[in-house]
Amino acid sequence: MATPTIPRMPFSPVSALSPLDGRYASKLATLRPLLSEQGYMHRRVQVEVAWFIALSDAGFAELKPLTPGARTYLLGLVKNFSEADAHAIKAIEKTTNHDVKAVEYWIKSRFEGRPELMGAAEFVHFACTSEDINNTSHALQIKAARELVILPALDGLVGTLREMAHRFADVAMLSRTHGQTASPTTVGKEIANVAVRLATARERIATVALMGKMNGAVGNYNAHLAAWPDFDWEAFSRKVVESPTPLGLGLTFQPYSIQIEPHDYMAELFDALARANTILIDFARDIWGYVSLGYFKQRLKEGEIGSSTMPHKVNPIDFENAEGNLGLANAVLRHLSEKLPISRWQRDLTDSTVLRNMGVGFGYAVLAYGSLATGLSKLELNQEAITDDLDAAWEVLAEPIQTVMRRFGVQGAYEQLKEVTRGRVVTAEALHGLIRSLDIPDAEKERLLAMTPAGYTGKAAELARRV
């Protein structure tokens, strides 16, 4: 029997192996330039150029300060880095079989016809190990993704949740602890809970310091000191790492490392991002449940189909998609956070291939944030369903009645209410009869008789408006 052959096909979104670059490619356009391989190459060029220019300013007799024209040209290589440049580096890599060396050779190739730069070409990648370039490039990728994509997306969700918390602050809603009817709250307060949690998680993500090291093959400046033994290489490296762009990297200096930066900050960041995602999984499931109860309707979009066989359905697919993609994001992010801080002796290569999946973890998270934003924009409050649920749950007033009874020393308050309400259909009339029989002040009886499930929400509205 002939061996079946696998058909070859040109790459396009419909032939992509990952849905991030296939079905969902258009939704991740902002992230792709930052965390793709092209984005990685771009940051490597940035680091190599920053190091090269800094060396020219270090005062070495063998390397004179670059002229303004040369500096502008070098910074232009970074600013104008293109897909064509990335392909040119990949072409060099076919020969070198080393991605960082390919970047070095590409930069040197751009010196041709410029005598000043050609004369200084051997100072490109001077005294650097590949990981000096890689670790700082990864940090720059993460910095851009965090500041330009992740935090704005989370800020958008926090803003939407805050607005909903205020808008629905006074809308009384039945709680369900353990899935059972419980003390009423308000729609706004429940949304406020999530807004506060997410805002806190967002701050944890924003405040993780992004680290970078430029200290050679095993973190001791061995090659650097071999070239210039009396030069303060640690201070020089700190300046390159911490100085603001374009001539520095704008990161936090890592003074101690093996060949690789320890990646502890990455683990901290990825864990923080996963924590935010877990909060949103919780929220997506709750909204899904409220849609199922009818508390929210979903705004219809002309032409959309909810089910291939049941035309009446309007499924909460945005919240389902968000839940699924947040789970995928966390699976990748948690593997990264658990694996990356581990490296055998002074260096093994397991982190290199794993780090190339940062964009996968971030990508699924960003995809989910977009789904949540879309889903929230479609929600319409169904006041009738919420009110009907409250009106059918008079048993929730057993709590305030027995609490007032306790205040006035009525013996067996909890037990009396348990006997009347537990496992029974409770009516207003039954509760009112009990209230009238109580040995408590008349004013308190009148206050309890005036109470309804919708009015028993404590400080929920105030808390919602405060968020």
N, C-alpha and C positions, 0 to 999 in steps of 0.2 A: 504494500500500500504506500502511496506517495505521501511524503511528509507534508502536512499543510503549511502553507507559507503565510506570514503575517504581512498584510498589505501596508505599503508605505504611503503616508499622506503628508501633505504640507502642513506646517503648524498654523493653526488658527484657533480662535476661542472654542470652536466646537470639537477640536481634536486635542485640546489641552487635557493633561492627566489630572490636574488639580482644578476643581471648580473655581478656585480663587482667580485663576487665569483663564477660565473658560466661562461658565454660565454667569459668574458674578464679576467678570473682569471690569465692566464699566463702573461698578460700585466701589472699586478699590483703586481708581486712577490716581488719587492723591497719595496713596501709600507706595505705589509701585516704583516711582522714581527714587524713593528714599531707601527701601529695603530690598530691592532687586539686586542681582549681581552687578548691573550697571551702576546702581547706587553705591554699592560696595567699592567698585573700581574708582568711582568719582571721589569718594572719601580717601581712598589710598593716595590718589594723586594730590589731594589737598594736604595730607600729612607729609608726603615726600617734599612738596614744594615749601611748606612751612618750615620744615627742618633744614632744607637747603638754604633758604633765605636767612634763617637764624644763624647758621654756620658762617655765612658771609659777613654777618655783623658781629661775630665773636672776637674779632681782633687778631686772627691768625695771620701771620706774615704770608703764608702760602695761599691764602684765599682772601682776596680783596673784597670790600663791600661792593655789592652789585649796584650798577647804575639805576636811576629811576626807570629808564626804558626797559631794562632787563627785568626789574621787579614787576612792572606793569604787564610785561609779556607772560611771565610765569603765573601771576595771579589770573591772567586771562585763560591759561590752560585749565584752571580750576573753574572759573566762572562760566566758561563756554563749553565745558565738557559735554560731549554729545554721544548719541548712540553709535555714530560712526567711529568715534574714538574708542568706545568700548569694544566694538568689533575689531579694531586694529590691535588692541591689547590682546584679545582672544587669539588673533592670528599669530602673534608673537609667542603666546603660551603654547601653541601647538609644537613649537620647537623647544622651548625651555622646559616644558612640563612643570613649570613653577609659576604660580599666578602673581606673586609679589615681584619676582624678578622680571616678569613681563611688563609690569607697570614701570619699573626702573628703566628698562630698555626703551619703552615707549617715550618716557620723558626725555631721555637722552637723544632719541631720534628727532624730537622736536627742537633740539638745539642746533641742528644742521643749518649752516649759513649764518650763524650768529657766533662770531669768534669769541666774544666775552664768555658766553655760556659754554661753548665747546671747550675752552681752556679750563673750565671749572667742573666739567662733567663728572669727574671721579668723586666729587663730593655729594653727588646724588646717592642717597641711601648710605651715606658714610657712617661706619661703626654701628649700623642698625642690624638687628635681627628682624626677620619677617614679622615676628609678633609685636615689635615696636610699632610697625605700621598697621598691623591688623587690629590690635586691641584698641588703638585710638580711633581707627576707622569705624569699628563697631560702635564705640561710644558716640561718635558723631552721627552715625546712622540712627541710633536710639534717641539721641537728643533731638534730631530733626523730627523723627516720627512722633515722639512724645509731645513736642511743642506745637507742631503743625497739624497733627491729625488726632492723636489719642485724647489729649486734654481738651481741645475744642469740641470733640464729639461728646465727651463726658459732661463738659460744661453745658452743652446744648440740652442733654437729657436732664441735668440738674435744674436748668432753667425752666424746662417744660414741666417737670414735676412740681417745682415751686409754684408756678402759675396755676397748675391744677389744684394744688393744696389750698391756695387762697380762694380760687373760684368755687370749690366745693367744701369750703370750711364748715358751712352750716348745714350741709346735707346729711341728716341723720341716717345711719346705716346699721343694720344688725351685724354684730360680730359673730364669728364662729370659731370658738376655741375647741380643738379636737373635732372639728367638723360639726359641732353642736351649737345651737343658739346660745348666745352669751351676751354680756352687757353691751348695749349699743355704743357705737362710736360715730364718727362722721367720715364720709368719703375723703374729705380733705385731710383729716388727721392721718388716715392710713397711708395716703400718698406722701404726706409730710414725713412720716417715719422713714420712707425709702429715700426721699430727698436728702435728709440729714445723713443717713448712712452712706449714701453715694458721695456726697460732698466730702465727708471725712475720708473715705477711701481714695477719692481723687487727690486730696492733699497729700496722702501717703505716697502716691505715685509721683506727684510733682516735686517732692522734697528729697527723693533719693539722689545722692551725689553721684555723678557719672565720672568714673575714674579712668585715668590713662597713665601708662608708664612708658618711658623711653630710656631703658637702662641696659640694653644689650642682651646677649645670648642666655645668660643665667641670672640677670638682675644685678650685676656687680660692676658695670662699666669697664669690663676687662679690656675690650678693644679700644675704647675711648682713651683710657689712660695709657695704653700702649703707644698711641699716637702723640698725645700731649699730656705727659704725666702730671704737670703742675696746674692744669686747668680744672676749674670747679665744674665738673660735668654734671653733678647732681643739681646744682643751682641752675645751670643752663637748661637741663631737661625740664625742670620744674617751670621755668619761664616759658618754654615752648608749649608745654601742656596747658598751663593755666592762663597765659595771655589771651586776650580776646582776639577773635578773628578780625581781619584775614591773615595776619602774620603769626597768630597763635591758634590754639585749638579751643580755648574756652572751656576746658574740662577741669577736674580736680586731680591733682597729682597723686599718684600711687608710689610711695617711696620704697616699698618692699614687695618683691615678687620673685618667682622663678622665671623661666623663660616667658611664661604667659602672665598677664595680669590675672589675679586670683579669681575674678568673676563673681566675687561675693556681692558686689553692688548689683550685678545683673540678676542674681538669684533674689535679692531683696526687691528689685523692681518688678520682676516677673511674678513674684508672690503677691506683691501689692496689686498688680493688675488683675491677677486671678481672683483676689479677694473682692475687688470691685465687680468682677464678672459674676461671682457667686451671689452677690447681693442682687444683681440684675436677673439671674436665673430665678431666684426666689420671687422677685417682682413679676417676672413674665408668667410664672405659674399662677400667682395670685390673680393677675388680670385675666388670664385664661379662665380661671374659675369664676370670676365675677361676670365674664361674658356668658359663661354657661348658665349661671343663675339668672341672667337677663338684666343684671344691674347696669350693664353697658350694652348699647347697640353699636354696630359698626357701620360707618357711613359707606354707602354703596358707590361703586365706581362703574360707570357704564361699560358694558362689554365683558366684565370679569365674571368668571364661573367659579362657584364654590365647590361643586361636586359634579362629576361626569354623569351621574345618574339621578341625583336628588337636586332639582333646580331651586328648591327653597333655601338651600344652605348658604350661609355667609360665615365661613370658617375663620377662626382667629389665627390665620397662618403666620402673620407677622410675629406674633409672640411665640409661636411654635418654632419658627425658623430661628428666632433670636435664642431661644433656649438651646436648641441643637447646636448652633454655631458657637455659643458661649462655652458649651461643654467641650467642643473640639479645641477651642482656644485654650481652655484651661488644661486640657490633656497635654498639649504641646508646651505651654508655659511652665507647667509643673515639672515636666521632664527636664526642660532647660534648667530650672532652678535647682533640681536635685543633682543633675549630672555635671554642670559646668564648673562648680567649685572643686571638682575632683580631677587631679592630674597626677599621673605616676611620676615620682621623683621630680626631676627638673622640667619635664615636659613630655606629654604624649599628644597624639594628634586627634584624639577622640572629640575634643571640643570643636575642632575646625569644621568638620562636616555637620555637627549638630547646630552650630551657630548659624549656618546658612538657612536654617528654618525659623529664624526670628520672624521673618516676614509672614510665615504661615500662622504662627501664634497671634501676632498682631493683626493679621489679615482677617482671621475668623472673628476676632473681637470687634474690629471696625465694622465688619459686615453685620454683626449682631446689633451693634449700636444703631446702625441705619435702619434695621428692621424694627427695632423698638421705637425709634422716632416716627417711622411711618405708621406703625400700629397705633401709637398714642394720638397721632393726628386724625385718625379715623374714628376715635371713640366718641360716642354720644351718650350722655347720662340718661338712663331710663328711670325717671323719678317714680313712675307708677309701680314698677316692679319692686323697687327699694321700699316704697311706702307699704305695699301689700305685705311684704315680708315682715316688716316691723309690726304692722297691725295684727299679724297672726302669731305674735310672740310675746304675749303678756306675761309669760312665765319669767322673763328676764327681770321683772320688777320684784321678784322674790328677794333679790339681793338688797335693794334699798329698804324694803319693808322690814326685813329681819335685822338690818343694821340699825335702823331707828329704834326697833324694839330693844335691841341690846343697850342702846344709849340710855333708855329709861328703865333698865333693869328687869325687863320682862324675861322670865325664866324659860329656857328651852326655845328661844327665838328661832334658831336655825332649824331645830327639829320640827317645830310647828310648820314652817314654810316648806320644809322637805316633804312632810306628809301631804301637804296640799298640792304641791307642784310636780314632784319628781315622777317622770314617766306618764304624766297626764296632759290632756289638752286643757290649758288654763284660759279662762275667760276673764274679762274685766270685771264682770259681775261677781265672780267667785272671790277675786282679790279684794274687791270693794267690801264685800260682806265680811271678810276676815279683818280688814282695816277697821271697820266700824265697831268690831267686837273687842278691839284692843284697849287695854288699860294704859293709855298714853294721853297727853294733853290734846284737847280738841284742835288746837291750831296745827299740831303735827298730823293729826288725822286728815284735816282738810288739805294739807300740803301733799300728803301721800295720795289722797283721792284724786287730786288734780294732776298727778303725774301720769305720763303716757310713755310707752317705749321710745317714741321719737324725741321726747323731752329729757330722757335720762342718758345724757351724753357727757356729763362731767365737764372737764375743761377742754374737750376735744376741739371745739371750734377755735378757742383761744390759741391752743397749741398749734393748730394748722395755720392760722393767720400769722403767727409769730415766726414761722420758719423762713 
